[in-house]
Amino acid sequence: MAAVVMGMTLVSCGEKKANSDASANEDAIEEIVLDESDEPTDQLASLVTQFVNTLKSYHINSQEDADRLETLAEAYQEKMDGIQKAIEKQVEGMSDSEQLEYAAEMLKVAAKFENIEKDMEETLNRLQKEAEEAGVDFEDLDLD
């Protein structure tokens, strides 16, 4: 089950805009919103979706954009780590049969994101190309 959670966490991620104005990325970045009353699995699914959607609409036109993307990725990772801890805590108190049922539920959530890996790869390739065109070292972003 831990592998499923880790896989979803890692899987967590258009055309280049002509406008290089920094405000273009302002629209791409939304506040990270989680419903605290939702189950941790639902929170994780929501967070992954938000992160991928943000990346899809993000563009790198300068070092500032790259730095901002790194900060954004760190914020999402921090939230994902918190959710993962909540899931681990929830599982600790379960019987073996409850853990098995929970793992099956996690697999259903993971199935919803079958295509997300492809989207994430395409998006990261686009962002890397944009970074190269802007003279920004994308390797420094540590999005993996």
N, C-alpha and C positions, 0 to 999 in steps of 0.2 A: 504494500500500500504506500509505503514511503516513496517508492520509485514512481508511482503514479503522481503523487503530490509534487515530487521534484520535477518530473517531466512536465507537468502543467506549469510549474513555476518557470522553468527554462523556456518553454514555448511562449511564455509570456512576452509578441511583437508580431503611381501617379506620374504624373508628369511634372517636371520642374517648372516652378512658377518663374515668369520673367521678372517679377517684382522682387528685388532683393531687400526690400524694406523690412526691418526687424519686426514691424507690426504684423507681418504676414504670419509669423509663428505665434503671435499672441492669440490669434483665432484658433490655432491648432491645439493649443494647450488649454485644457479645461481643468478645473479643480478635481482632484481625486475624490470621488463621492462613493461612499459605501454605506449601505443600510446596516447599521449595527444589529438590528433585530433579525437579519437574515442568518441562515446557517453559514458556517465558514466556507463550505463548498460553493455556495451561491455567491458569497463575497469574492472568492477566488475567481470564479467564472466572470463576474462583473469587472473585476480589476484587470484581468487579462484582456478582456474585450476593450476596456477603456484605453489600456496601454497600446494595443495594436492599432486602434482607431487614431490615437494621437500620433503614433509614428507614421501612419499612412498619410496624414495631412501635414506632416512636418517637413521642412526644407532646410538644407544647410547651404548658406550663402556666405558665411563668415566664421571666424573662430568663435565669435560670440554665440552664434547659433549652435556650434558644436559643443561649447561649454554648457550652454543652457540645456541641450539634449542630455548631456551626461548627468547634470543635476536632476533633471526630470527622471531619468532612468533609475538613479539612486533613490529617489522618493518612491517610485513604484516598487523597487526591490525591498525597501524598508517595510512598506505595507504588506507585500507578499510574505516577507519573513514573519510578520506579526500574525497573519492569517495561518501560515503553516504551523506556528507554535500553538495557535488555538485549536487547529485540527489535531495535532499531536496530543494536546491535553485532553481533548474530547475522546480520543481513541483510548487513552490510558485507562479510563474508567469503564471501558466496555468489556463485556464477556467475549470469548472467542467467536461465538455465533454473531454477536452484534458487530464485531470488527469485520467479519466476513460480509455481512449485509452492507456495512458502511463502505467497504472496499468496492463492492458492486455499484453502489451509488456514485462513488468517485469515478469509476470507469464510464458510467453514463455521462457524467459531466465532461470527462476527457473526450468522449466520442463527439461531443458538440464542437470540438475544436480540431477536428481532423485536418481541415484545410489551413489552419492557422500557421502551421510551420512553413508552408509554401508562401503564404502571404508575408510572413515575417522575413523569410529569406529574400524575397523580391524587394521588399521595402528596405531592408538593410543594404542590399546591393545598390538600390537607387540612391540612398543616403550616402553611401561610400563614393559613388560617382560624383554626386553633387559636391562632396567634401573635396575630392581630388580637383574638380574644376575650380573650386574656390581657394585651392592651395592650403586646405586644412588637413591635418593628419588625423584620419578617422580612427587609426589604431589606438589612439589615446583615449577614445571614448569608453572603452571597457563595457560594452553592452552585452557581452556573453555571460 
